[in-house]
Amino acid sequence: MMRLTREAIDYHALTEQVRRGDCGAVVLFLGTVRDLTGERVTVALDYEAYPAMAEKKMAEIEADTRQRWPVGDIALEHRLGHLDVADISVAVAVSCPHRAQAFEACRYAIDRLKELVPIWKKENWADGSTEWVHPGT
Amino acid sequence: MTVLLFARARDLIGCDRVSIACPAPATVGELRRQLIQQYPRLAGLAERSAFAVNDEFADDLMQIPSGAEVALLPPVSGG
């Protein structure tokens, strides 16, 4: 299941969603708010999405990941709203029969999310200024 | 035609959507040019942004169907 949420991500529950008897490997990826970008200090991030399209793209990533690896189950949540340093912004849990597949599938899903899904973050710098992050602009 | 705005594009205009006078039927490329002409503040960002038509990425050659939901998508930064 792939979804957006405004609540704190319960990564234990997310991991339990994908754990099953025919899979010997579960990989969980957490993306968390980092305090430094180069030399600039982040105190918080604000995330927003184009929700209908974001959920559609996340569902496509799930289907695509399942097609490439023998995924038992996959669950992905992305949080929106105001997040403090060390908060979890995104979680991906994947189960597969073997660990190499689970690592690769999880890596693929988070990489595709960062590339494709219409979600944006705004830096709240320590000096009080803010800045939307739009790579390449 | 209404164009939904997000992130820095919305902040530059101060509104989450703009109405663009565009001859119908228009392509995404024509809409991009018209958007920049009507809102020059968007110029730099809109040139580097994608467009979505009915929740799907659309290239500049695509004809926009009437009644479609159109959005300007600045480079994404989720994760």
Backbone of each chain as ProteinMPNN parsed JSONL, in Angstrom:
{"seq_chain_A": "MMRLTREAIDYHALTEQVRRGDCGAVVLFLGTVRDLTGERVTVALDYEAYPAMAEKKMAEIEADTRQRWPVGDIALEHRLGHLDVADISVAVAVSCPHRAQAFEACRYAIDRLKELVPIWKKENWADGSTEWVHPGT", "coords_chain_A": {"N_chain_A": [[0.843, -1.202, 0.0], [0.507, 2.206, -0.814], [0.831, 5.442, 0.368], [0.004, 8.883, 1.221], [0.528, 10.831, 4.143], [-0.393, 12.854, 6.966], [0.302, 12.389, 9.47], [2.621, 11.21, 12.027], [4.9, 8.75, 10.852], [4.313, 5.369, 11.318], [6.593, 3.195, 11.514], [7.012, 0.667, 12.388], [4.521, -0.593, 12.246], [4.219, -0.381, 9.503], [6.262, -2.044, 8.592], [5.385, -4.479, 9.598], [3.196, -4.855, 7.983], [4.255, -5.935, 5.638], [5.555, -8.255, 6.261], [5.863, -11.73, 5.873], [5.211, -15.295, 5.518], [6.359, -16.52, 3.233], [8.502, -15.006, 2.598], [11.838, -14.393, 3.137], [13.207, -12.117, 3.717], [13.113, -8.784, 4.807], [13.256, -5.454, 3.978], [13.659, -2.246, 5.262], [13.439, 1.121, 4.539], [14.132, 4.309, 5.817], [13.585, 7.702, 5.345], [14.92, 10.584, 6.72], [14.758, 13.809, 8.337], [17.471, 15.828, 7.745], [20.045, 17.691, 9.395], [21.982, 19.276, 8.216], [22.862, 20.859, 5.171], [25.329, 20.954, 3.035], [26.963, 23.645, 4.3], [24.862, 24.821, 5.462], [22.345, 25.201, 7.933], [19.571, 23.31, 8.728], [16.424, 23.721, 10.258], [13.885, 22.766, 10.079], [11.595, 21.073, 7.826], [9.137, 21.675, 5.335], [6.705, 19.77, 3.767], [4.932, 19.377, 0.737], [2.366, 18.171, -1.551], [1.105, 17.234, -4.795], [-1.669, 15.84, -4.483], [-3.459, 13.838, -5.714], [-2.122, 13.066, -8.043], [0.329, 12.327, -6.978], [-0.308, 10.043, -5.444], [-1.161, 8.383, -7.446], [1.196, 8.075, -8.953], [2.791, 6.841, -7.045], [1.456, 4.415, -6.809], [1.977, 3.397, -9.33], [4.724, 3.051, -9.14], [4.805, 1.035, -7.25], [3.619, -1.078, -8.747], [5.464, -1.313, -10.815], [7.789, -2.0, -9.405], [7.023, -4.464, -8.371], [6.889, -5.863, -10.72], [9.526, -6.138, -11.435], [10.924, -7.444, -9.393], [10.607, -10.34, -7.229], [8.43, -9.527, -5.341], [7.039, -9.932, -2.17], [5.429, -8.316, -0.504], [4.842, -4.749, -0.485], [5.169, -1.603, 1.038], [4.617, 1.844, 1.308], [5.037, 5.005, 2.682], [4.612, 8.51, 2.619], [5.243, 11.43, 4.361], [3.503, 14.523, 4.849], [3.514, 18.097, 5.42], [4.698, 19.904, 8.332], [7.897, 19.164, 9.382], [10.259, 18.288, 11.858], [13.843, 18.32, 12.523], [15.305, 15.134, 12.212], [12.852, 13.872, 12.179], [10.737, 11.452, 10.513], [10.375, 11.402, 7.106], [9.749, 9.784, 4.986], [8.946, 6.354, 4.382], [9.798, 3.105, 3.343], [8.911, -0.187, 2.979], [9.806, -3.454, 2.125], [9.207, -6.797, 1.258], [10.769, -9.843, 0.275], [11.566, -13.095, -1.125], [14.374, -13.485, -0.827], [17.353, -11.74, 0.43], [18.913, -10.092, -1.323], [17.22, -9.382, -3.402], [15.283, -7.989, -1.976], [16.691, -5.772, -0.944], [17.422, -4.522, -3.374], [14.908, -3.994, -4.562], [13.753, -2.27, -2.714], [15.517, -0.106, -2.791], [15.147, 0.666, -5.439], [12.439, 1.489, -5.404], [12.453, 3.757, -3.643], [14.25, 5.4, -4.983], [12.897, 5.864, -7.402], [10.645, 7.164, -6.422], [11.751, 9.588, -5.53], [12.402, 10.703, -7.901], [10.102, 10.887, -9.492], [7.632, 11.436, -8.185], [5.197, 13.893, -7.524], [6.058, 15.71, -5.125], [7.14, 18.17, -2.855], [9.751, 19.837, -1.018], [10.288, 22.321, 1.474], [12.901, 24.178, 2.687], [13.559, 25.209, 5.993], [15.625, 27.382, 7.121], [18.242, 27.909, 9.589], [18.681, 30.609, 9.957], [16.231, 31.744, 9.759], [15.187, 32.152, 7.25], [13.398, 30.828, 4.365], [13.166, 28.294, 1.811], [12.127, 26.826, -1.173], [12.884, 23.607, -2.423], [14.052, 22.914, -5.486], [15.497, 20.964, -7.538], [18.078, 21.756, -9.829], [17.229, 24.287, -10.481]], "CA_chain_A": [[0.0, 0.0, 0.0], [1.29, 3.425, -0.935], [-0.042, 6.546, 0.723], [0.474, 10.114, 1.837], [-0.051, 10.987, 5.473], [0.03, 14.045, 7.714], [0.65, 11.908, 10.811], [3.929, 10.563, 12.155], [4.895, 7.439, 10.194], [4.515, 4.235, 12.221], [7.363, 2.291, 10.647], [6.848, -0.713, 12.872], [3.286, -1.104, 11.62], [4.477, -0.485, 8.06], [7.09, -3.239, 8.396], [4.533, -5.651, 9.85], [2.313, -5.023, 6.813], [4.873, -6.661, 4.525], [6.209, -9.475, 6.75], [5.048, -12.896, 5.553], [5.899, -16.581, 5.627], [7.107, -16.95, 2.045], [9.589, -14.056, 2.364], [12.882, -14.494, 4.159], [13.909, -10.84, 3.864], [12.346, -7.532, 4.821], [14.112, -4.27, 4.033], [12.944, -1.011, 5.589], [14.187, 2.362, 4.357], [13.537, 5.518, 6.379], [14.186, 8.99, 5.024], [14.707, 11.445, 7.885], [15.147, 15.207, 8.113], [18.883, 16.024, 8.093], [20.228, 19.059, 9.915], [22.978, 20.056, 7.462], [23.005, 20.746, 3.716], [26.577, 21.706, 2.905], [27.239, 24.314, 5.58], [23.65, 25.476, 5.934], [21.683, 24.447, 8.995], [18.114, 23.166, 8.599], [15.719, 23.467, 11.522], [12.649, 22.039, 9.78], [11.191, 21.012, 6.426], [7.708, 21.571, 5.044], [6.461, 18.977, 2.56], [3.601, 19.409, 0.137], [2.225, 17.275, -2.699], [-0.076, 17.272, -5.671], [-2.009, 14.546, -3.872], [-4.039, 12.811, -6.586], [-1.079, 12.56, -8.942], [1.366, 11.674, -6.17], [-0.735, 8.693, -5.078], [-1.175, 7.599, -8.689], [2.585, 7.74, -9.297], [3.266, 5.872, -6.057], [0.872, 3.118, -7.175], [2.716, 2.926, -10.512], [6.033, 2.587, -8.67], [4.564, -0.283, -6.638], [3.398, -2.064, -9.81], [6.725, -1.445, -11.528], [8.705, -2.73, -8.524], [6.554, -5.855, -8.318], [7.174, -6.517, -11.987], [10.965, -6.369, -11.591], [11.435, -8.327, -8.348], [9.562, -11.198, -6.663], [8.035, -8.845, -4.105], [5.925, -10.483, -1.415], [4.583, -7.14, -0.308], [5.565, -3.481, -0.434], [4.374, -0.537, 1.646], [5.356, 3.1, 1.249], [4.3, 6.184, 3.176], [5.335, 9.781, 2.611], [4.574, 12.381, 5.239], [3.387, 15.908, 4.394], [3.364, 19.05, 6.515], [5.894, 20.476, 8.962], [8.699, 18.125, 10.047], [11.47, 18.749, 12.536], [15.055, 17.53, 12.295], [15.257, 13.719, 12.619], [11.543, 13.257, 11.89], [10.723, 10.562, 9.349], [9.569, 11.961, 6.019], [9.302, 8.723, 4.079], [9.311, 4.985, 4.767], [9.52, 2.068, 2.342], [9.167, -1.546, 3.47], [9.66, -4.437, 1.044], [9.586, -8.182, 1.558], [11.063, -10.723, -0.866], [12.079, -14.372, -0.635], [15.803, -13.403, -0.472], [17.709, -10.38, 0.804], [19.425, -9.247, -2.411], [16.041, -8.864, -4.098], [14.592, -7.02, -1.105], [17.494, -4.533, -0.956], [17.327, -3.877, -4.695], [13.546, -3.516, -4.786], [13.534, -1.125, -1.832], [16.332, 0.977, -3.367], [14.484, 1.104, -6.668], [11.194, 2.198, -5.072], [12.726, 5.09, -3.089], [14.877, 6.203, -6.042], [11.843, 6.284, -8.344], [9.818, 8.164, -5.73], [12.44, 10.89, -5.503], [12.511, 11.169, -9.276], [8.844, 10.955, -10.226], [6.385, 11.733, -7.471], [5.099, 15.333, -7.283], [6.154, 16.131, -3.73], [8.192, 19.191, -2.756], [10.079, 20.233, 0.346], [10.756, 23.688, 1.701], [13.87, 24.296, 3.775], [13.466, 26.281, 6.99], [17.014, 27.512, 7.559], [18.434, 28.385, 10.96], [18.651, 32.08, 9.995], [14.84, 32.188, 9.678], [14.712, 32.204, 5.869], [12.865, 29.577, 3.836], [13.527, 28.102, 0.395], [11.674, 25.59, -1.818], [13.963, 22.852, -3.059], [13.73, 22.499, -6.846], [16.81, 20.637, -8.095], [18.335, 22.228, -11.181], [16.743, 25.643, -10.728]], "C_chain_A": [[0.88, 1.255, 0.0], [0.39, 4.596, -0.538], [0.711, 7.76, 1.254], [-0.167, 10.212, 3.204], [0.414, 12.303, 6.093], [0.418, 13.685, 9.147], [2.087, 11.384, 10.823], [3.842, 9.161, 11.555], [5.213, 6.356, 11.224], [5.259, 3.155, 11.432], [7.338, 0.856, 11.139], [5.616, -1.34, 12.23], [3.492, -1.315, 10.123], [5.275, -1.758, 7.748], [6.253, -4.504, 8.591], [3.602, -5.926, 8.665], [2.927, -5.921, 5.747], [5.504, -7.99, 4.956], [5.315, -10.671, 6.472], [5.893, -14.154, 5.458], [6.735, -16.966, 4.42], [8.259, -15.993, 1.709], [10.601, -14.138, 3.501], [13.616, -13.188, 4.398], [12.927, -9.685, 3.849], [13.352, -6.399, 4.906], [13.235, -3.061, 4.295], [13.878, 0.165, 5.333], [13.418, 3.493, 5.025], [14.303, 6.72, 5.862], [13.872, 9.936, 6.168], [15.263, 12.838, 7.618], [16.553, 15.434, 8.66], [19.111, 17.48, 8.474], [21.191, 19.907, 9.094], [22.86, 19.795, 5.966], [24.202, 21.607, 3.358], [26.889, 22.311, 4.264], [25.994, 24.963, 6.154], [22.897, 24.576, 6.904], [20.167, 24.49, 8.806], [17.51, 22.993, 9.99], [14.428, 22.696, 11.299], [12.459, 21.996, 8.268], [9.672, 21.015, 6.365], [7.545, 20.808, 3.736], [5.044, 19.224, 2.065], [3.589, 18.543, -1.107], [1.078, 17.742, -3.582], [-0.735, 15.917, -5.425], [-2.52, 13.484, -4.843], [-2.955, 12.205, -7.477], [0.005, 11.827, -8.164], [0.951, 10.239, -5.834], [-0.797, 7.791, -6.305], [0.25, 7.16, -9.052], [3.158, 6.716, -8.319], [2.714, 4.48, -6.368], [1.586, 2.542, -8.398], [4.091, 2.389, -10.106], [5.883, 1.218, -8.01], [4.444, -1.349, -7.731], [4.704, -2.363, -10.546], [7.73, -2.268, -10.704], [8.323, -4.207, -8.458], [6.877, -6.612, -9.605], [8.653, -6.911, -12.086], [11.536, -7.348, -10.573], [10.29, -9.17, -7.794], [9.103, -10.667, -5.298], [6.876, -9.597, -3.448], [4.928, -9.384, -1.139], [5.459, -5.898, -0.216], [4.635, -2.436, 0.154], [5.229, 0.724, 1.67], [4.467, 4.209, 1.791], [5.195, 7.399, 3.07], [4.55, 10.765, 3.454], [4.57, 13.777, 4.618], [3.223, 16.808, 5.615], [4.718, 19.448, 7.071], [6.644, 19.406, 9.747], [9.956, 18.732, 10.652], [12.654, 17.845, 12.184], [14.904, 16.152, 12.953], [13.878, 13.081, 12.475], [11.636, 12.413, 10.617], [9.798, 11.153, 8.276], [9.014, 10.875, 5.11], [9.765, 7.373, 4.611], [8.901, 4.034, 3.655], [9.866, 0.722, 2.967], [8.875, -2.529, 2.346], [10.024, -5.812, 1.574], [9.765, -8.948, 0.255], [11.538, -12.057, -0.299], [13.524, -14.262, -0.126], [16.25, -11.952, -0.327], [18.178, -9.5, -0.352], [18.256, -8.598, -3.158], [15.369, -7.767, -3.268], [15.355, -5.696, -1.053], [17.317, -3.793, -2.281], [15.946, -3.272, -4.925], [13.273, -2.264, -3.955], [14.284, 0.1, -2.374], [15.649, 1.557, -4.607], [13.252, 1.955, -6.338], [11.482, 3.602, -4.531], [13.389, 5.975, -4.145], [13.826, 6.723, -7.025], [10.943, 7.343, -7.707], [10.47, 9.538, -5.802], [12.492, 11.53, -6.894], [11.156, 11.598, -9.856], [7.657, 11.566, -9.491], [6.313, 13.232, -7.152], [4.918, 15.685, -5.804], [7.311, 17.123, -3.673], [8.483, 19.485, -1.285], [10.596, 21.662, 0.37], [11.686, 23.679, 2.905], [13.466, 25.447, 4.696], [14.856, 26.393, 7.591], [17.095, 28.126, 8.958], [18.381, 29.907, 11.056], [17.231, 32.633, 9.831], [14.304, 32.273, 8.25], [14.183, 30.833, 5.434], [13.176, 29.516, 2.341], [12.966, 26.767, -0.105], [12.849, 24.916, -2.505], [13.469, 22.354, -4.419], [15.043, 22.216, -7.562], [16.939, 21.137, -9.54], [17.817, 23.623, -11.478], [17.574, 26.643, -9.907]], "O_chain_A": [[1.869, 1.337, 0.729], [-0.714, 4.723, -1.068], [1.868, 7.682, 1.669], [-1.282, 9.731, 3.407], [1.494, 12.8, 5.772], [0.809, 14.547, 9.935], [2.686, 11.147, 9.774], [2.839, 8.468, 11.724], [6.235, 6.41, 11.908], [4.647, 2.316, 10.771], [7.618, -0.068, 10.376], [5.66, -2.467, 11.737], [3.01, -2.29, 9.547], [4.999, -2.455, 6.772], [6.393, -5.475, 7.847], [3.263, -7.075, 8.381], [2.2, -6.6, 5.022], [5.941, -8.768, 4.108], [4.128, -10.64, 6.797], [7.117, -14.097, 5.333], [7.73, -17.674, 4.568], [8.913, -16.139, 0.676], [10.259, -13.972, 4.672], [14.552, -13.144, 5.197], [12.035, -9.611, 3.004], [14.201, -6.38, 5.797], [12.208, -2.866, 3.646], [14.991, 0.198, 5.858], [12.209, 3.631, 4.836], [15.532, 6.755, 5.93], [12.713, 10.086, 6.555], [16.137, 13.015, 6.769], [16.809, 15.266, 9.852], [18.459, 18.384, 7.951], [21.222, 21.127, 9.25], [22.768, 18.644, 5.539], [24.118, 22.835, 3.369], [27.059, 21.597, 5.253], [26.052, 25.588, 7.213], [22.82, 23.361, 6.723], [19.564, 25.561, 8.734], [18.016, 22.218, 10.802], [13.926, 22.044, 12.215], [13.068, 22.767, 7.526], [9.001, 20.439, 7.221], [8.16, 21.148, 2.725], [4.091, 19.276, 2.843], [4.638, 18.213, -1.66], [0.217, 18.523, -3.177], [-0.394, 14.94, -6.093], [-2.06, 12.343, -4.799], [-2.882, 10.987, -7.643], [0.539, 10.822, -8.632], [1.765, 9.321, -5.929], [-0.523, 6.594, -6.223], [0.474, 6.005, -9.414], [3.918, 5.831, -8.712], [3.417, 3.482, -6.21], [1.776, 1.329, -8.489], [4.565, 1.396, -10.658], [6.73, 0.343, -8.189], [5.087, -2.396, -7.654], [5.006, -3.515, -10.858], [8.431, -3.123, -11.244], [9.184, -5.086, -8.484], [7.107, -7.821, -9.594], [8.993, -7.897, -12.739], [12.53, -8.018, -10.855], [9.13, -8.767, -7.876], [9.355, -11.273, -4.256], [5.859, -9.867, -4.088], [3.749, -9.485, -1.481], [6.649, -5.976, 0.087], [3.453, -2.384, -0.186], [6.411, 0.68, 2.008], [3.302, 4.336, 1.412], [6.383, 7.339, 3.387], [3.34, 10.917, 3.285], [5.523, 14.163, 3.942], [2.846, 16.354, 6.696], [5.742, 19.351, 6.396], [6.092, 18.808, 10.67], [10.622, 19.571, 10.045], [12.487, 16.76, 11.627], [14.441, 16.03, 14.087], [13.746, 11.867, 12.632], [12.497, 12.635, 9.765], [8.609, 11.372, 8.509], [7.937, 11.028, 4.534], [10.833, 7.261, 5.212], [7.809, 4.139, 3.096], [10.988, 0.518, 3.429], [7.833, -2.451, 1.694], [11.034, -5.972, 2.261], [9.04, -8.748, -0.719], [11.876, -12.141, 0.881], [13.868, -14.871, 0.887], [15.627, -11.044, -0.876], [17.888, -8.304, -0.376], [18.303, -7.417, -3.501], [14.943, -6.744, -3.804], [14.75, -4.625, -1.11], [17.089, -2.583, -2.3], [15.834, -2.154, -5.43], [12.644, -1.318, -4.428], [13.741, 1.204, -2.407], [15.586, 2.773, -4.792], [13.052, 3.017, -6.927], [10.81, 4.552, -4.93], [13.12, 7.175, -4.198], [13.867, 7.886, -7.429], [10.53, 8.297, -8.366], [9.808, 10.532, -6.101], [12.611, 12.748, -7.027], [11.081, 12.56, -10.62], [6.773, 12.15, -10.117], [7.25, 13.787, -6.579], [3.812, 15.917, -5.315], [8.328, 16.95, -4.345], [7.604, 19.399, -0.428], [11.24, 22.139, -0.565], [11.318, 23.237, 3.993], [13.08, 26.521, 4.234], [15.23, 25.606, 8.461], [16.158, 28.766, 9.437], [18.071, 30.447, 12.119], [17.043, 33.848, 9.77], [13.102, 32.448, 8.052], [14.482, 29.814, 6.056], [13.415, 30.536, 1.696], [13.273, 25.711, 0.448], [13.701, 25.579, -3.097], [12.592, 21.494, -4.501], [15.643, 23.126, -8.134], [16.034, 20.964, -10.356], [17.946, 24.102, -12.604], [17.327, 27.848, -9.97]]}, "seq_chain_B": "MTVLLFARARDLIGCDRVSIACPAPATVGELRRQLIQQYPRLAGLAERSAFAVNDEFADDLMQIPSGAEVALLPPVSGG", "coords_chain_B": {"N_chain_B": [[-8.13, 28.7, -19.375], [-7.324, 26.823, -16.513], [-4.481, 26.671, -14.415], [-2.891, 24.704, -12.086], [-0.828, 25.521, -9.316], [2.216, 24.865, -7.564], [4.369, 24.74, -4.664], [7.345, 26.648, -5.076], [6.393, 28.015, -7.295], [3.746, 28.613, -6.65], [4.19, 30.278, -4.455], [5.521, 32.404, -5.697], [3.508, 33.599, -7.165], [1.491, 33.882, -5.349], [-0.86, 32.509, -5.126], [-2.831, 29.524, -5.534], [-3.591, 28.756, -8.035], [-3.851, 29.749, -11.478], [-5.473, 31.586, -14.063], [-5.337, 31.15, -17.487], [-5.301, 32.802, -20.554], [-5.726, 31.111, -23.317], [-5.592, 29.955, -26.634], [-7.969, 27.58, -27.635], [-7.927, 24.434, -29.337], [-5.064, 23.961, -27.306], [-1.512, 23.321, -27.122], [0.71, 21.821, -24.695], [3.149, 23.154, -24.797], [2.431, 25.622, -25.927], [0.8, 26.55, -23.907], [2.702, 26.798, -21.862], [4.308, 28.901, -22.864], [2.395, 30.953, -22.932], [1.704, 31.13, -20.245], [4.107, 32.065, -19.137], [4.283, 34.489, -20.429], [2.044, 35.833, -19.396], [2.608, 35.776, -16.706], [5.368, 36.842, -15.896], [7.071, 36.569, -13.725], [7.214, 33.882, -13.258], [8.952, 32.93, -15.11], [11.765, 31.831, -15.129], [11.48, 29.52, -13.51], [9.256, 28.167, -14.653], [10.226, 27.421, -17.109], [11.837, 25.327, -16.482], [10.177, 23.479, -15.424], [7.912, 20.66, -15.217], [4.827, 19.723, -16.855], [1.602, 18.596, -15.857], [-1.111, 16.81, -17.164], [-4.299, 15.953, -16.48], [-3.347, 14.415, -14.243], [-1.06, 13.179, -15.271], [2.286, 13.125, -16.533], [3.09, 15.437, -19.1], [4.3, 16.12, -22.335], [5.665, 18.921, -24.248], [4.45, 18.849, -26.751], [1.987, 17.798, -26.512], [-1.507, 17.872, -27.012], [-3.897, 19.654, -25.19], [-6.681, 18.295, -23.752], [-10.083, 19.481, -23.741], [-11.365, 20.759, -20.703], [-9.532, 19.456, -19.151], [-7.532, 18.752, -16.201], [-4.907, 20.768, -15.365], [-1.548, 21.111, -14.388], [1.282, 22.874, -13.157], [4.416, 21.617, -12.583], [7.035, 22.114, -10.684], [10.554, 21.114, -10.504], [10.8, 18.1, -8.674], [11.089, 17.263, -5.151], [10.743, 15.333, -3.196], [10.956, 12.795, -0.588]], "CA_chain_B": [[-7.639, 27.437, -18.85], [-6.756, 26.977, -15.168], [-3.252, 25.915, -14.161], [-2.593, 24.568, -10.658], [0.552, 25.879, -8.988], [2.716, 24.265, -6.325], [5.7, 25.054, -4.13], [7.847, 28.003, -5.328], [5.535, 28.671, -8.293], [2.609, 29.17, -5.921], [4.669, 31.397, -3.633], [5.862, 33.535, -6.573], [2.271, 34.226, -7.635], [0.642, 34.156, -4.19], [-2.159, 31.891, -5.38], [-2.549, 28.133, -5.91], [-3.992, 28.499, -9.431], [-3.99, 30.945, -12.309], [-6.282, 31.402, -15.259], [-4.527, 31.537, -18.642], [-6.016, 32.966, -21.819], [-4.988, 30.29, -24.278], [-6.51, 29.515, -27.683], [-8.252, 26.141, -27.574], [-7.128, 23.564, -28.479], [-3.673, 24.391, -27.168], [-0.561, 22.305, -26.672], [1.387, 22.143, -23.438], [4.174, 24.155, -25.108], [1.758, 26.921, -26.08], [0.369, 26.969, -22.567], [3.897, 27.217, -21.126], [4.675, 30.241, -23.352], [1.361, 31.902, -22.519], [1.836, 31.272, -18.786], [5.275, 32.905, -18.869], [3.958, 35.836, -20.92], [1.111, 36.478, -18.471], [3.211, 35.82, -15.366], [6.817, 36.831, -16.133], [7.782, 36.14, -12.51], [7.375, 32.423, -13.301], [9.741, 32.565, -16.293], [12.88, 30.908, -14.898], [11.003, 28.254, -12.945], [8.33, 27.48, -15.572], [11.011, 26.823, -18.195], [12.459, 24.092, -15.989], [9.146, 22.669, -14.777], [7.086, 19.751, -16.017], [3.384, 19.929, -16.766], [0.762, 17.403, -15.766], [-2.464, 16.926, -17.707], [-5.085, 14.863, -15.884], [-2.518, 13.591, -13.345], [-0.006, 12.448, -15.985], [3.273, 14.019, -17.146], [2.727, 15.741, -20.483], [5.367, 16.877, -22.995], [5.224, 20.185, -24.837], [3.697, 18.639, -27.991], [0.673, 17.217, -26.222], [-2.709, 18.704, -27.07], [-4.608, 19.585, -23.911], [-8.115, 18.088, -23.978], [-10.888, 20.494, -23.047], [-11.804, 20.331, -19.374], [-8.478, 18.709, -18.439], [-6.865, 19.396, -15.06], [-3.53, 21.048, -15.772], [-0.73, 21.577, -13.258], [2.708, 23.154, -13.357], [5.148, 20.845, -11.576], [8.465, 22.429, -10.567], [11.336, 19.917, -10.193], [10.296, 17.542, -7.417], [12.116, 17.11, -4.107], [10.238, 14.486, -2.118], [11.872, 11.801, -0.034]], "C_chain_B": [[-6.987, 27.674, -17.482], [-5.509, 26.106, -15.034], [-3.006, 25.901, -12.656], [-1.109, 24.832, -10.419], [0.947, 25.245, -7.653], [4.06, 24.882, -5.942], [6.13, 26.478, -4.506], [6.979, 28.744, -6.341], [4.335, 29.324, -7.605], [3.045, 30.377, -5.089], [4.994, 32.623, -4.487], [4.615, 34.311, -6.989], [1.353, 34.595, -6.468], [-0.739, 33.549, -4.312], [-1.901, 30.464, -5.858], [-3.062, 27.768, -7.299], [-4.074, 29.807, -10.176], [-4.84, 30.589, -13.523], [-5.504, 31.96, -16.45], [-5.413, 31.656, -19.872], [-5.22, 32.238, -22.886], [-5.962, 29.837, -25.351], [-6.739, 28.009, -27.588], [-8.397, 25.616, -28.996], [-5.66, 23.999, -28.474], [-2.79, 23.193, -26.832], [0.047, 22.762, -25.344], [2.436, 23.229, -23.667], [3.577, 25.548, -25.258], [1.315, 27.455, -24.723], [1.555, 27.477, -21.752], [4.294, 28.641, -21.543], [3.682, 31.294, -22.864], [1.448, 32.186, -21.013], [2.984, 32.236, -18.453], [5.014, 34.348, -19.312], [3.04, 36.567, -19.928], [1.694, 36.654, -17.071], [4.737, 35.746, -15.497], [7.623, 36.394, -14.906], [8.042, 34.63, -12.509], [8.423, 31.979, -14.32], [10.818, 31.513, -16.011], [12.411, 29.538, -14.442], [10.156, 27.472, -13.961], [9.081, 26.837, -16.735], [11.603, 25.482, -17.766], [11.448, 23.149, -15.328], [8.502, 21.712, -15.765], [5.641, 20.232, -15.951], [2.715, 18.576, -16.576], [-0.593, 17.739, -16.37], [-3.233, 15.702, -17.223], [-4.188, 13.87, -15.132], [-1.429, 12.791, -14.053], [0.973, 13.448, -16.572], [2.947, 14.207, -18.621], [3.858, 16.535, -21.121], [4.778, 18.059, -23.764], [4.363, 20.002, -26.09], [2.273, 18.165, -27.736], [-0.442, 18.256, -26.336], [-3.466, 18.544, -25.747], [-6.102, 19.411, -24.193], [-8.925, 19.136, -23.221], [-11.368, 19.918, -21.717], [-10.742, 19.583, -18.592], [-7.995, 19.491, -17.225], [-5.385, 19.529, -15.405], [-2.761, 21.6, -14.574], [0.694, 21.831, -13.712], [3.466, 22.469, -12.227], [6.626, 21.237, -11.583], [9.227, 21.146, -10.229], [11.038, 19.405, -8.775], [11.439, 17.317, -6.426], [11.582, 16.328, -2.914], [11.312, 13.53, -1.629], [12.483, 12.289, 1.262]], "O_chain_B": [[-6.201, 28.606, -17.313], [-5.485, 24.958, -15.478], [-2.924, 26.954, -12.024], [-0.253, 24.427, -11.206], [0.13, 25.107, -6.742], [4.774, 25.453, -6.766], [5.372, 27.423, -4.285], [6.84, 29.965, -6.261], [3.956, 30.448, -7.935], [2.337, 31.383, -5.032], [4.771, 33.755, -4.056], [4.659, 35.531, -7.146], [0.536, 35.51, -6.581], [-1.686, 34.015, -3.678], [-0.889, 30.2, -6.507], [-2.982, 26.608, -7.704], [-4.334, 30.855, -9.584], [-4.904, 29.433, -13.942], [-5.064, 33.11, -16.425], [-6.173, 30.745, -20.198], [-4.161, 32.703, -23.306], [-7.056, 29.377, -25.026], [-5.779, 27.247, -27.473], [-8.967, 26.328, -29.822], [-5.1, 24.355, -29.511], [-3.268, 22.179, -26.322], [-0.084, 23.916, -24.936], [2.599, 24.122, -22.836], [4.141, 26.531, -24.778], [1.437, 28.645, -24.432], [1.436, 28.47, -21.034], [4.58, 29.484, -20.693], [4.071, 32.383, -22.441], [1.288, 33.323, -20.57], [2.844, 33.109, -17.597], [5.458, 35.3, -18.67], [3.225, 37.752, -19.652], [1.317, 37.573, -16.344], [5.33, 34.699, -15.236], [8.743, 35.901, -15.046], [8.965, 34.153, -11.849], [8.751, 30.795, -14.395], [10.788, 30.426, -16.587], [12.89, 28.516, -14.932], [10.321, 26.261, -14.109], [8.634, 25.832, -17.286], [11.839, 24.607, -18.599], [11.832, 22.138, -14.74], [8.539, 21.92, -16.977], [5.281, 21.044, -15.098], [3.192, 17.552, -17.064], [-1.152, 18.808, -16.124], [-2.867, 14.565, -17.519], [-4.256, 12.661, -15.349], [-0.923, 11.819, -13.493], [0.564, 14.502, -17.057], [2.574, 13.257, -19.309], [4.336, 17.508, -20.539], [3.562, 18.181, -23.911], [3.618, 20.911, -26.455], [1.45, 18.137, -28.651], [-0.328, 19.369, -25.823], [-3.647, 17.43, -25.254], [-6.721, 20.282, -24.803], [-8.494, 19.621, -22.175], [-11.727, 18.744, -21.624], [-11.008, 19.119, -17.483], [-8.035, 20.722, -17.206], [-4.704, 18.545, -15.697], [-3.264, 22.45, -13.839], [1.24, 21.103, -14.54], [3.192, 22.712, -11.051], [7.389, 20.738, -12.409], [8.634, 20.192, -9.727], [11.027, 20.172, -7.812], [12.601, 17.197, -6.814], [11.92, 16.618, -1.767], [12.414, 13.462, -2.174], [13.283, 11.581, 1.873]]}, "name": "protein", "num_of_chains": 2, "seq": "MMRLTREAIDYHALTEQVRRGDCGAVVLFLGTVRDLTGERVTVALDYEAYPAMAEKKMAEIEADTRQRWPVGDIALEHRLGHLDVADISVAVAVSCPHRAQAFEACRYAIDRLKELVPIWKKENWADGSTEWVHPGTMTVLLFARARDLIGCDRVSIACPAPATVGELRRQLIQQYPRLAGLAERSAFAVNDEFADDLMQIPSGAEVALLPPVSGG"}
